[in-house]
Amino acid sequence: MSSLLAEKKILFGITGSIAIYKTVDWIRSLVKEEAQVKVVMTEAATRFVTGLTFAALSGNRVYESMFDPLDQELIPHINLAREADLILIAPATAQTIARLAHGLAEDLLSAIVLASRAKIMICPTMNSQMYNHPATKQNLATLKKYGYTVIEPESGLMACGEEGPGRLPEWPMVHKKILESFTPQDLRDKSILITAGPTHEPIDPVRFLGNRSSGKMGYALAATASRRGADVTLVSGPVNLAPLPGVKTIQVKTAREMHHEVLNCFNDADIVIKAAAVADFRPEIEADQKIKKSDSATSLNLIPNPDILFELGQLRKTRKKPLVLVGFAAESDNHLEEGRRKLKEKNLDLLAINDIMAADSGFDVDTNRITLLSRNGGEEELPLLSKEETAMRIWDQVVKL
Ligand SMILES: Cc1cc2nc3c(=O)[nH]c(=O)nc-3n(C[C@H](O)[C@H](O)[C@H](O)COP(=O)(O)O)c2cc1C
């Protein structure tokens, strides 16, 4: 399954900051995603590390000078500027930022930026006094005016011992911005509510009733919606997945907690996708103490949980703001018939049906094979895809709606 970054030409500019060491991993991640990475180092950057590590990881020679005898016939700054799809400068020193803001072209990296029509992304990284200085602030404002993406630094303890803004952001945030730069922003300004994962229905303080949902599909929907520009709120049951940068995540355990949070957020949402596997039933009684082996009770009395999706389908009838409501159904037989029935009964616009009997689809795997049914009778059977690609296809349908 192909990566969004496959064949993308990324010019990675590295400048003289102590945070350089962190970018070694970033280059490895980009190459793993099949991006073609070329590294340009400023002279100051080469004082911190040699280009050898970056050359070995990127699989390309590293460029360090405008006047390298190796490039006599190539005019390196123009060639590198022309071929890049994206120029990422990380870490970006105060010095390099000042050069770029003033259109200087005294070294290879700044000359490339000046000569390029590629998207440009900057990660300012420096001591917080330097970052907060009006000169740096003004230079960064100028870069934003030029249309460059400036990724805000993180706050915290820095190598110099001071605390404040100026730290290189973590890779998941930068990675998200890179993917975003190659993705149409067709969900911009849309407020999207997504649910993900299983729910845990307590039996006693140590036991619960759960299900095999991993949350991967809901998280893939949230990550891709955010990448397409949406403002995403994710209500997540207990899962083992890394938090998503830029996504507001509300953690819940039970169906009733999920119900409460979803209703709280419902009025603001333009689009709601319920990808969580919410338990239909819960134990009638939650024991205060751990039930002992010697206790005589061997059966559990179950009572129904609220049907959140059904409720949203009813609430939309009186809601003024337009809504796109999407559900998921995990079916083991009679998929299409069951799907059509649910679509109508729950008053949905779109229903994604999972075949949970296939080993490569449904719960706790990285791939999915779904059929999309729409209110107007449409039916689209998607091939086996990664959950991320499946999510992108669902958003394509939602955008049409
Ligand atoms: C140990 C050390 C760490 C440094 N870290 C930073 C930094 O994080 N950010 C920054 O703007 N400058 C930092 N500097 C200063 C820059 O290296 C210096 O301003 C240099 O001229 C930057 O040149 P360049 O932008 O061409 O790479 C550091 C210098 C030293 C000696």
The ligand as an SDF file (V2000), in Angstrom:
LIG
                    3D

 31 33  0  0  0  0  0  0  0  0999 V2000
   26.2790   24.6560   21.2710 C   0  0  0  0  0  0  0  0  0  0  0  0
   25.5330   25.6470   20.4440 C   0  0  0  0  0  0  0  0  0  0  0  0
   24.1760   25.4970   20.2950 C   0  0  0  0  0  0  0  0  0  0  0  0
   23.4420   26.4030   19.5240 C   0  0  0  0  0  0  0  0  0  0  0  0
   22.0980   26.2240   19.3990 N   0  0  0  0  0  0  0  0  0  0  0  0
   21.4020   27.1320   18.7030 C   0  0  0  0  0  0  0  0  0  0  0  0
   19.9750   26.9890   18.5690 C   0  0  0  0  0  0  0  0  0  0  0  0
   19.3590   26.0360   19.0470 O   0  0  0  0  0  0  0  0  0  0  0  0
   19.3080   27.9220   17.8850 N   0  0  0  0  0  0  0  0  0  0  0  0
   19.9300   29.0070   17.3080 C   0  0  0  0  0  0  0  0  0  0  0  0
   19.2480   29.8510   16.7140 O   0  0  0  0  0  0  0  0  0  0  0  0
   21.2710   29.1510   17.3970 N   0  0  0  0  0  0  0  0  0  0  0  0
   22.0090   28.2510   18.0730 C   0  0  0  0  0  0  0  0  0  0  0  0
   23.3710   28.3970   18.1510 N   0  0  0  0  0  0  0  0  0  0  0  0
   24.0130   29.5150   17.4600 C   0  0  0  0  0  0  0  0  0  0  0  0
   24.1300   29.2470   15.9570 C   0  0  0  0  0  0  0  0  0  0  0  0
   24.8740   28.0780   15.7230 O   0  0  0  0  0  0  0  0  0  0  0  0
   24.7620   30.4430   15.2540 C   0  0  0  0  0  0  0  0  0  0  0  0
   23.9010   31.5570   15.3640 O   0  0  0  0  0  0  0  0  0  0  0  0
   25.0610   30.1710   13.7960 C   0  0  0  0  0  0  0  0  0  0  0  0
   25.5710   31.3500   13.2170 O   0  0  0  0  0  0  0  0  0  0  0  0
   23.8500   29.7260   13.0130 C   0  0  0  0  0  0  0  0  0  0  0  0
   24.1840   29.6340   11.6510 O   0  0  0  0  0  0  0  0  0  0  0  0
   23.2460   28.9390   10.6000 P   0  0  0  0  0  0  0  0  0  0  0  0
   21.9010   29.5420   10.7410 O   0  0  0  0  0  0  0  0  0  0  0  0
   23.8700   29.2720    9.2770 O   0  0  0  0  0  0  0  0  0  0  0  0
   23.2750   27.4840   10.8540 O   0  0  0  0  0  0  0  0  0  0  0  0
   24.1230   27.4990   18.8950 C   0  0  0  0  0  0  0  0  0  0  0  0
   25.4870   27.6030   19.0130 C   0  0  0  0  0  0  0  0  0  0  0  0
   26.1880   26.7020   19.7840 C   0  0  0  0  0  0  0  0  0  0  0  0
   27.6740   26.8730   19.9090 C   0  0  0  0  0  0  0  0  0  0  0  0
  1  2  1  0
  2  3  1  0
  2 30  2  0
  3  4  2  0
  4  5  1  0
  4 28  1  0
  5  6  2  0
  6  7  1  0
  6 13  1  0
  7  8  2  0
  7  9  1  0
  9 10  1  0
 10 11  2  0
 10 12  1  0
 12 13  2  0
 13 14  1  0
 14 15  1  0
 14 28  1  0
 15 16  1  0
 16 17  1  0
 16 18  1  0
 18 19  1  0
 18 20  1  0
 20 21  1  0
 20 22  1  0
 22 23  1  0
 23 24  1  0
 24 25  2  0
 24 26  1  0
 24 27  1  0
 28 29  2  0
 29 30  1  0
 30 31  1  0
M  END
$$$$
